[in-house]
Amino acid sequence: MASSMSLKLACLVVLCLVVGAHLAEGAITCGQVTSSLAPCIPYLKGSGGAVPPPCCNGIRALNSAAQTTPDRQAACNCIKSASASITGINYGLASALPGKCGVNIPYKISPSTDCNSVR
C-alpha cells in the first residue's frame, strides 16, 4: 500500500514538473517587457523625432516573444502597469511607436487599454 501511494506521489510530482516547465517556457515576464522597452522611455517622454534604434529593436524582440494570446495579454498588462508608473509619457507617441518600428501589435499602448480583450 505504501509503495502504491509513493508511486502516485511520484507521478504527481513529475506531472507538476512537466506542466510547470511548459508554462514557464512560454510565459513572458514583466522583467522582459521592461528591459525590452526601457530604451523607448526617453523618446516617449520627449517631443518625438527619430525613434532610437535600440527602442525599435526592443519592440521587435518583444513582439517576437509574445506569440500566444496569454503572452500578448501579459505583455499588455506589463506595459500598462509600467506606463502608469512613469510620469511624462506622451501616449500619442506611445500609440504610434509600434508602427514607426514596423511592428503591428493587437492593442493600443495606453493606460486605458483592456488587456483581457487582446487576442
ABEGO torsion letter per residue (X at the ends): XAAAAAAAAAAAAAAAAAAAAAAAAABBBAAAAAAAAAAAAAAAABAEEBBBAAAAAAAAAAAAABABAAAAAAAAAAAAAAAAABBGBBAAAAAAAAAAAGBBBABBBBAABBAAABX
